[in-house]
Amino acid sequence: MPIGAVILVDDTLPSDGLDGWRQAARDFSRATGLEARLMTGDEAGLTTLTSSLAAQADRWATQSLEDGAAAPPQMTAAPFEWTDDGRPDWARMWTSFCELALYGGPPHRGPDDPVRAEVSPIVMIDAGFDAVAEIRRGILETTGLFAEPMDEGWLAVTCDDPRMAAWLCASIILENVDARCDDDLLLVPARPEWTLQDQVKSVVTVVAKTHHYWAAHVAAAASAA
């Protein structure tokens, strides 16, 4: 099984603390299909190792998870790219993706500014921009997946299988964007009154980044096993 995470733990921790980290490693493996390797050592050894990793800033980054530490920053918004006809060029929008919130990266939306699937009545808007159609187009361009309107305020994205839909759903929720799953369908919110620069871009972004990670790591690891 490919390694997806390495957990460094002080070997002087009480046994229940070590057991907690072992369980966290097992939970990670079940959720991702990747191995989480637990490594223990004394304080000096861990300090030397983490300092060495931090020094390789182009390959590794360290993040403190101590109580009281600042929350991970919200992901920096990628600049828009445009096609010749003035539409968003979703396929060229990103050249790379930051780490998923699932693995400790910054969520796409801040916890105080989530994208929610509202239950309020659909609002009449200017017919010059179709937010729902743009989300569908963005998802297709970035993932190759088809999305169709389902319940009011939701798009159903057809995934390869129920496992893929469930994994994408759980990962998107941690990005502070609502999601649901039903068998092989991933449901993401879509409202006609949303704006391109705000909610539309957020939904396309989180589907694109989670699908990218699924295809490059989770599904690839399962195929290699």
Backbone bond lengths (Angstrom), bond angles and torsions (degrees), N, CA, C in turn:
res aa  C-N    CA-C-N  psi(-1)  N-CA   C-N-CA  omega(-1)  CA-C   N-CA-C  phi
1 M - - - 1.464 - - 1.530 109.41 -
2 P 1.336 118.72 128.05 1.468 120.62 179.83 1.523 111.58 -62.10
3 I 1.330 116.49 148.55 1.464 121.39 179.87 1.519 109.78 -81.78
4 G 1.323 116.12 126.79 1.462 121.21 177.23 1.503 113.41 -108.33
5 A 1.352 117.42 -19.96 1.464 120.49 -178.96 1.521 109.48 -156.86
6 V 1.322 115.27 148.20 1.464 122.14 172.95 1.517 106.99 -124.19
7 I 1.319 116.86 123.85 1.458 122.45 -178.22 1.521 108.65 -106.75
8 L 1.337 116.96 119.83 1.458 122.33 179.78 1.517 108.92 -98.37
9 V 1.323 116.68 125.03 1.461 120.95 -173.31 1.532 110.15 -131.86
10 D 1.306 115.95 138.49 1.462 122.30 175.37 1.527 109.20 -67.05
11 D 1.346 116.60 123.82 1.463 119.14 -175.71 1.524 113.83 -74.50
12 T 1.341 117.31 -1.80 1.464 119.62 176.77 1.535 111.78 -91.38
13 L 1.327 117.38 0.52 1.465 120.11 178.01 1.530 110.18 -61.94
14 P 1.331 117.09 148.94 1.471 119.06 173.52 1.516 110.86 -58.62
15 S 1.319 116.56 158.16 1.463 120.60 -175.32 1.522 112.50 -59.78
16 D 1.356 117.22 -35.23 1.455 118.03 -179.82 1.529 111.24 -68.85
17 G 1.349 117.25 -30.71 1.457 120.63 175.94 1.511 111.16 -66.44
18 L 1.349 116.56 -44.13 1.468 120.32 177.60 1.527 110.96 -64.12
19 D 1.334 116.13 -39.02 1.459 119.63 178.44 1.526 110.89 -62.34
20 G 1.333 116.30 -36.41 1.463 120.08 178.95 1.517 111.87 -63.74
21 W 1.349 116.31 -40.76 1.455 120.06 178.43 1.527 110.85 -69.53
22 R 1.336 117.03 -36.32 1.470 119.42 176.38 1.525 110.45 -61.72
23 Q 1.345 116.32 -41.75 1.462 119.77 178.98 1.516 110.93 -65.99
24 A 1.348 116.79 -38.17 1.469 120.05 177.41 1.522 110.63 -61.67
25 A 1.340 116.64 -39.09 1.467 120.33 178.26 1.525 110.79 -65.14
26 R 1.335 116.42 -41.61 1.470 119.14 178.52 1.527 111.12 -64.82
27 D 1.347 116.82 -42.04 1.470 120.63 179.39 1.528 110.55 -61.36
28 F 1.335 116.75 -42.18 1.463 121.02 178.70 1.521 110.40 -59.66
29 S 1.337 116.51 -45.88 1.463 120.61 -178.06 1.523 111.67 -63.68
30 R 1.339 116.30 -41.45 1.462 119.08 179.00 1.522 111.37 -64.33
31 A 1.331 116.58 -37.99 1.469 120.72 -175.88 1.510 112.51 -74.85
32 T 1.337 117.80 -30.15 1.465 120.72 -171.20 1.517 114.93 -115.23
33 G 1.326 117.76 -18.76 1.453 119.84 -173.48 1.517 113.23 76.71
34 L 1.340 116.97 11.19 1.461 122.70 179.24 1.523 109.55 -113.15
35 E 1.319 115.96 151.99 1.464 120.20 179.27 1.526 110.90 -76.58
36 A 1.312 116.76 137.16 1.461 122.75 169.67 1.527 106.66 -110.49
37 R 1.311 117.52 113.76 1.462 122.39 -175.51 1.523 109.52 -96.45
38 L 1.331 116.77 125.71 1.464 122.95 179.89 1.520 109.21 -95.28
39 M 1.344 117.47 124.12 1.460 122.44 179.38 1.523 108.58 -121.82
40 T 1.323 116.44 130.29 1.459 120.89 179.05 1.525 110.73 -113.39
41 G 1.312 116.44 152.03 1.456 121.42 179.06 1.518 110.10 -169.86
42 D 1.346 116.12 173.15 1.456 118.22 179.27 1.527 110.19 -79.31
43 E 1.332 115.98 170.83 1.457 121.12 -173.75 1.526 112.36 -59.82
44 A 1.328 116.29 -41.96 1.466 119.76 -178.54 1.525 110.92 -63.87
45 G 1.319 115.56 -42.84 1.454 119.21 -179.54 1.517 112.15 -65.42
46 L 1.330 117.05 -41.03 1.461 120.22 179.30 1.522 110.97 -65.96
47 T 1.338 116.71 -39.30 1.464 120.38 179.13 1.520 110.97 -63.57
48 T 1.331 116.22 -42.98 1.465 119.95 178.98 1.516 111.27 -63.68
49 L 1.324 116.35 -42.36 1.455 120.34 -178.16 1.526 111.95 -66.86
50 T 1.328 117.42 -45.48 1.468 119.67 -179.34 1.523 111.09 -67.55
51 S 1.323 117.78 -33.95 1.469 120.24 176.54 1.519 110.46 -64.88
52 S 1.338 115.92 -39.45 1.461 120.06 178.73 1.523 111.06 -64.60
53 L 1.335 116.87 -41.04 1.459 120.35 178.75 1.520 111.03 -65.82
54 A 1.327 117.02 -42.98 1.465 121.22 -179.21 1.519 111.22 -63.15
55 A 1.341 116.69 -30.21 1.462 120.01 -179.55 1.518 111.81 -70.18
56 Q 1.337 117.12 -20.51 1.462 120.89 178.25 1.526 108.84 -95.71
57 A 1.323 115.18 65.12 1.462 121.12 -171.52 1.512 113.36 -60.96
58 D 1.333 117.18 -24.29 1.462 119.44 -179.02 1.525 112.11 -79.01
59 R 1.322 117.07 -12.19 1.465 119.54 -178.52 1.523 113.22 -120.69
60 W 1.330 116.86 -33.06 1.457 120.00 -174.60 1.531 109.26 -134.94
61 A 1.298 114.84 153.00 1.465 121.04 173.00 1.520 107.71 -138.36
62 T 1.299 116.96 142.34 1.454 120.99 177.65 1.512 109.17 -108.24
63 Q 1.321 115.64 146.53 1.459 121.18 -178.57 1.517 108.86 -136.07
64 S 1.323 116.40 128.16 1.461 120.65 178.83 1.517 109.94 -76.24
65 L 1.328 116.30 134.74 1.460 121.61 175.96 1.520 110.82 -116.73
66 E 1.334 116.24 25.18 1.457 120.31 179.63 1.513 110.14 -65.86
67 D 1.352 116.81 153.00 1.452 120.91 175.39 1.516 108.96 -57.09
68 G 1.320 115.62 133.96 1.457 119.34 178.41 1.511 113.46 88.72
69 A 1.334 117.30 -6.51 1.460 119.02 178.59 1.523 109.42 -68.32
70 A 1.301 116.13 151.72 1.455 119.96 -179.13 1.519 110.15 -63.30
71 A 1.335 116.48 145.05 1.455 121.38 178.45 1.527 109.00 -66.81
72 P 1.345 117.14 150.99 1.463 119.42 177.76 1.519 110.28 -56.14
73 P 1.320 118.08 140.46 1.459 119.81 -179.84 1.516 111.11 -67.36
74 Q 1.336 115.83 155.35 1.445 119.95 174.74 1.517 108.85 -67.12
75 M 1.340 116.50 146.06 1.445 121.09 -178.10 1.526 110.29 -61.22
76 T 1.309 117.05 135.86 1.453 121.69 176.78 1.525 109.59 -67.71
77 A 1.320 116.38 133.20 1.456 120.87 -177.93 1.523 110.85 -69.50
78 A 1.327 115.67 134.93 1.459 120.41 176.38 1.527 108.98 -75.47
79 P 1.334 118.27 142.69 1.462 120.09 178.45 1.522 110.64 -68.10
80 F 1.308 115.90 149.62 1.453 119.96 178.76 1.518 110.82 -72.29
81 E 1.337 114.90 142.23 1.452 122.85 168.67 1.526 106.61 -112.39
82 W 1.331 116.92 145.20 1.455 120.14 -174.51 1.528 110.73 -125.36
83 T 1.330 115.61 146.15 1.459 121.21 173.42 1.531 109.13 -81.45
84 D 1.311 116.53 171.47 1.464 120.53 -178.74 1.526 111.97 -63.15
85 D 1.344 116.96 -26.73 1.464 118.88 -179.57 1.523 112.49 -91.43
86 G 1.347 116.45 10.58 1.458 120.17 173.18 1.510 115.64 87.28
87 R 1.321 119.06 9.46 1.458 121.82 178.24 1.533 109.65 -95.33
88 P 1.338 117.52 156.20 1.469 119.35 176.52 1.521 111.03 -60.40
89 D 1.315 116.56 133.89 1.463 121.55 177.52 1.531 106.66 -96.12
90 W 1.329 115.38 80.18 1.465 120.64 -173.15 1.522 111.75 -59.53
91 A 1.319 117.83 -37.96 1.463 120.78 -176.34 1.520 112.34 -65.26
92 R 1.352 118.12 -25.75 1.468 121.73 179.60 1.524 112.79 -101.33
93 M 1.334 115.64 3.35 1.462 118.70 -171.26 1.524 112.32 -65.54
94 W 1.319 116.60 -35.68 1.461 119.91 -175.93 1.520 110.52 -123.70
95 T 1.322 116.18 140.12 1.467 121.04 170.83 1.524 110.44 -103.94
96 S 1.323 116.97 -13.76 1.470 121.48 177.01 1.516 108.01 -157.76
97 F 1.332 115.71 166.60 1.451 121.80 -179.78 1.529 108.94 -126.23
98 C 1.328 115.93 139.63 1.462 118.79 174.95 1.524 109.05 -73.82
99 E 1.323 116.71 167.83 1.459 121.58 -179.69 1.523 109.98 -62.13
100 L 1.320 116.30 144.33 1.452 120.51 178.12 1.529 110.62 -66.19
101 A 1.335 115.72 151.31 1.463 119.93 173.78 1.528 110.31 -59.80
102 L 1.329 117.51 -29.75 1.466 122.29 177.47 1.518 111.83 -54.92
103 Y 1.337 117.24 -32.71 1.453 122.12 -177.49 1.526 112.70 -108.64
104 G 1.335 116.95 19.44 1.461 120.03 175.05 1.504 115.20 98.93
105 G 1.330 118.88 1.11 1.456 121.08 178.10 1.520 111.55 -77.40
106 P 1.324 117.27 172.16 1.465 120.19 179.50 1.519 110.53 -72.47
107 P 1.343 118.81 132.40 1.461 119.75 176.98 1.516 110.83 -65.76
108 H 1.317 115.52 154.20 1.463 119.73 -178.43 1.528 111.30 -64.38
109 R 1.326 117.44 -40.41 1.456 121.86 178.59 1.528 108.65 -113.79
110 G 1.327 116.12 147.94 1.447 119.71 174.91 1.516 111.08 -71.27
111 P 1.335 118.27 155.18 1.468 120.61 -178.37 1.524 113.36 -62.53
112 D 1.329 117.85 -21.91 1.460 121.21 178.34 1.519 112.92 -91.52
113 D 1.334 117.51 0.43 1.463 121.31 -177.69 1.526 110.03 -139.82
114 P 1.333 117.75 55.38 1.461 119.66 -177.66 1.527 111.06 -77.46
115 V 1.327 115.43 164.53 1.465 121.05 169.84 1.515 107.03 -98.87
116 R 1.318 116.21 115.30 1.456 121.53 -176.41 1.524 110.96 -109.97
117 A 1.327 115.08 149.40 1.456 121.11 172.67 1.523 107.23 -83.61
118 E 1.298 116.78 101.73 1.456 121.27 -174.96 1.526 110.52 -77.71
119 V 1.330 115.05 155.25 1.460 120.59 177.43 1.520 110.80 -109.01
120 S 1.325 116.61 6.14 1.456 120.60 178.95 1.525 110.03 -71.53
121 P 1.343 117.76 158.95 1.473 120.55 -179.89 1.526 111.09 -59.29
122 I 1.330 115.20 148.62 1.462 121.04 177.00 1.529 109.31 -60.88
123 V 1.313 115.98 135.00 1.456 121.64 -178.18 1.527 109.71 -93.93
124 M 1.325 116.41 135.61 1.466 120.15 176.02 1.529 108.85 -71.37
125 I 1.317 116.46 133.97 1.460 120.99 -175.34 1.522 110.67 -134.94
126 D 1.299 115.33 173.48 1.465 122.05 177.65 1.521 108.87 -63.48
127 A 1.320 116.28 128.03 1.460 120.76 -178.18 1.524 112.68 -71.27
128 G 1.324 118.05 -2.39 1.455 120.07 -178.46 1.511 114.40 -72.85
129 F 1.343 117.74 -15.67 1.465 120.57 -179.93 1.514 108.87 -139.05
130 D 1.328 117.14 125.90 1.463 123.44 -179.85 1.521 108.19 -106.10
131 A 1.337 116.52 96.74 1.464 121.21 -175.89 1.519 111.78 -63.01
132 V 1.321 117.11 -40.93 1.469 120.25 -177.99 1.531 110.27 -65.56
133 A 1.318 116.90 -44.20 1.463 120.05 178.10 1.522 111.41 -63.11
134 E 1.333 117.15 -35.40 1.464 120.32 -179.91 1.526 111.25 -69.30
135 I 1.322 117.55 -37.23 1.463 120.13 176.03 1.526 109.95 -63.75
136 R 1.337 116.03 -43.41 1.468 119.57 178.25 1.526 110.83 -60.21
137 R 1.324 116.27 -44.38 1.463 120.15 -179.81 1.517 111.06 -64.99
138 G 1.332 116.96 -41.53 1.455 120.32 179.89 1.517 112.43 -63.68
139 I 1.326 117.11 -41.22 1.465 120.77 178.74 1.528 110.68 -64.73
140 L 1.327 116.63 -42.06 1.469 119.83 179.49 1.519 111.11 -64.04
141 E 1.338 117.00 -43.73 1.465 119.88 -177.28 1.521 112.81 -67.60
142 T 1.319 117.97 -33.30 1.467 120.47 -175.34 1.519 113.84 -92.67
143 T 1.334 117.76 -22.04 1.464 119.83 -175.42 1.524 113.72 -126.04
144 G 1.327 117.61 -20.07 1.457 120.10 -173.69 1.517 112.99 80.05
145 L 1.338 117.87 6.15 1.461 122.67 -178.04 1.526 110.31 -95.65
146 F 1.322 116.12 142.92 1.464 121.73 179.67 1.529 109.93 -91.33
147 A 1.320 115.57 138.45 1.457 122.16 178.83 1.523 109.00 -124.12
148 E 1.323 116.79 135.15 1.457 122.16 179.54 1.521 109.35 -130.15
149 P 1.334 117.38 145.24 1.473 119.32 175.90 1.524 110.87 -57.30
150 M 1.345 115.61 139.95 1.461 119.58 179.17 1.525 107.75 -124.23
151 D 1.329 117.68 -111.91 1.452 119.91 174.66 1.521 109.13 -68.41
152 E 1.318 117.11 162.72 1.459 120.65 179.03 1.526 110.28 -57.06
153 G 1.331 115.98 123.46 1.459 120.51 178.65 1.515 114.74 87.81
154 W 1.353 118.34 7.54 1.460 121.07 -177.40 1.524 110.69 -132.24
155 L 1.325 115.81 147.11 1.455 123.18 168.92 1.520 108.49 -112.13
156 A 1.320 116.87 139.62 1.460 122.16 176.87 1.524 108.81 -103.13
157 V 1.323 116.21 116.93 1.462 123.02 -179.89 1.530 107.74 -99.19
158 T 1.327 117.37 121.96 1.460 120.94 -178.29 1.525 110.28 -80.04
159 C 1.339 115.71 118.55 1.470 122.41 -179.10 1.528 110.20 -99.64
160 D 1.313 116.13 174.82 1.461 120.64 -178.37 1.524 112.27 -69.29
161 D 1.328 116.47 -33.47 1.457 120.95 -178.40 1.533 108.50 -164.56
162 P 1.346 117.87 170.82 1.473 120.52 -178.68 1.527 113.37 -61.31
163 R 1.333 118.27 -33.20 1.472 119.95 -179.88 1.521 110.72 -63.68
164 M 1.318 116.15 -42.87 1.458 120.19 178.34 1.521 110.52 -62.93
165 A 1.321 117.67 -44.64 1.463 121.08 -179.82 1.526 110.93 -61.60
166 A 1.337 117.42 -42.96 1.457 120.73 -178.87 1.525 111.58 -67.13
167 W 1.342 116.87 -40.46 1.471 120.19 -179.42 1.522 110.84 -66.76
168 L 1.334 117.07 -44.67 1.458 119.81 178.00 1.518 110.66 -62.70
169 C 1.314 117.01 -41.50 1.461 121.18 179.93 1.524 111.16 -58.86
170 A 1.331 117.20 -51.65 1.462 121.14 -178.94 1.524 111.39 -61.47
171 S 1.328 116.91 -39.82 1.465 120.54 -179.03 1.528 111.49 -68.89
172 I 1.319 117.86 -38.56 1.463 121.38 -179.81 1.519 111.08 -67.48
173 I 1.318 117.76 -39.95 1.467 120.87 179.34 1.530 110.63 -57.36
174 L 1.336 116.81 -38.39 1.463 120.33 179.28 1.527 112.16 -70.36
175 E 1.327 117.82 -14.58 1.467 121.53 174.99 1.530 111.16 -85.72
176 N 1.340 116.57 6.04 1.471 123.96 -179.47 1.530 112.20 66.88
177 V 1.325 114.81 38.26 1.462 122.97 170.45 1.528 106.73 -127.91
178 D 1.330 117.08 132.61 1.454 120.39 -179.16 1.523 111.26 -62.31
179 A 1.330 115.87 149.38 1.463 121.78 175.25 1.522 108.90 -160.01
180 R 1.315 115.35 154.74 1.460 122.80 174.14 1.522 107.23 -140.05
181 C 1.326 116.59 168.05 1.459 119.18 173.45 1.517 109.16 -141.02
182 D 1.314 115.83 149.57 1.458 123.33 179.09 1.519 107.12 -145.05
183 D 1.329 116.18 102.06 1.462 122.23 -175.33 1.533 108.64 57.44
184 D 1.345 118.56 -119.01 1.463 119.10 -177.96 1.527 112.37 -95.30
185 L 1.321 117.81 15.85 1.462 121.82 179.20 1.521 111.17 -104.44
186 L 1.315 115.88 128.76 1.455 123.33 170.37 1.522 107.30 -97.16
187 L 1.321 117.14 125.09 1.458 121.15 -179.86 1.522 109.37 -105.72
188 V 1.324 115.68 126.63 1.459 121.59 177.42 1.525 108.54 -126.18
189 P 1.326 117.52 151.36 1.468 119.78 -176.19 1.519 112.42 -72.70
190 A 1.337 115.17 149.99 1.467 121.38 177.59 1.524 108.20 -157.33
191 R 1.324 116.27 122.66 1.460 121.46 -179.15 1.531 109.77 -127.89
192 P 1.322 118.14 137.78 1.470 120.25 -176.96 1.518 113.99 -66.55
193 E 1.342 118.30 -22.32 1.469 119.76 -179.19 1.525 113.21 -86.55
194 W 1.328 118.06 -0.67 1.465 120.66 -179.05 1.524 111.19 -70.21
195 T 1.332 115.01 156.72 1.461 120.33 -179.59 1.524 110.52 -99.95
196 L 1.326 114.75 153.27 1.463 120.69 -177.95 1.519 112.01 -61.60
197 Q 1.326 117.32 -46.47 1.460 121.45 -172.93 1.527 112.84 -74.43
198 D 1.329 117.79 -14.93 1.470 120.05 -175.51 1.531 110.72 -110.64
199 Q 1.327 117.09 -96.04 1.467 119.24 -171.24 1.526 113.56 -67.05
200 V 1.348 116.96 -38.54 1.470 119.17 -179.07 1.524 110.20 -59.59
201 K 1.322 116.32 -49.75 1.455 120.11 -179.93 1.530 111.38 -61.61
202 S 1.331 116.96 -38.14 1.468 119.81 -178.44 1.519 111.73 -64.43
203 V 1.322 117.50 -44.65 1.467 119.46 -179.12 1.522 110.52 -64.70
204 V 1.327 117.73 -45.51 1.465 120.34 178.40 1.532 110.30 -60.87
205 T 1.332 116.73 -42.41 1.463 120.84 -177.48 1.516 112.16 -62.32
206 V 1.342 117.73 -48.39 1.468 118.81 -175.59 1.515 111.96 -69.55
207 V 1.332 117.37 -33.79 1.467 118.50 175.22 1.523 109.58 -66.88
208 A 1.336 116.55 -42.24 1.465 119.92 -179.04 1.524 111.72 -63.77
209 K 1.349 117.89 -46.85 1.464 120.01 -174.56 1.527 111.50 -70.38
210 T 1.339 117.93 -37.92 1.465 118.86 179.48 1.528 110.81 -72.48
211 H 1.328 116.81 -38.08 1.465 119.41 176.88 1.520 110.99 -64.81
212 H 1.335 116.49 -39.51 1.464 120.58 177.75 1.528 110.00 -58.94
213 Y 1.327 117.52 -44.86 1.461 120.39 -178.96 1.529 110.29 -68.26
214 W 1.323 116.62 -40.13 1.464 119.81 178.51 1.525 110.87 -58.89
215 A 1.321 116.77 -49.01 1.462 121.35 -176.28 1.527 111.32 -68.05
216 A 1.332 116.88 -38.31 1.465 120.48 -173.54 1.525 112.88 -83.14
217 H 1.320 117.29 -25.32 1.461 119.11 -172.21 1.530 113.45 -126.36
218 V 1.316 117.60 -59.07 1.469 119.70 -172.05 1.520 111.43 -69.33
219 A 1.329 116.66 -55.54 1.467 119.27 -179.68 1.528 111.54 -65.48
220 A 1.344 116.24 -37.62 1.459 119.62 179.07 1.528 111.21 -64.11
221 A 1.330 116.80 -39.44 1.465 120.64 178.43 1.505 111.61 -65.73
222 A 1.337 116.96 -39.12 1.461 120.63 179.34 1.527 110.83 -65.95
223 S 1.324 116.63 -37.75 1.467 120.27 179.89 1.531 111.42 -68.30
224 A 1.337 115.53 -32.57 1.470 119.80 -177.79 1.515 112.75 -80.39
225 A 1.329 116.51 -18.68 1.479 120.36 -176.47 1.536 111.51 -68.67
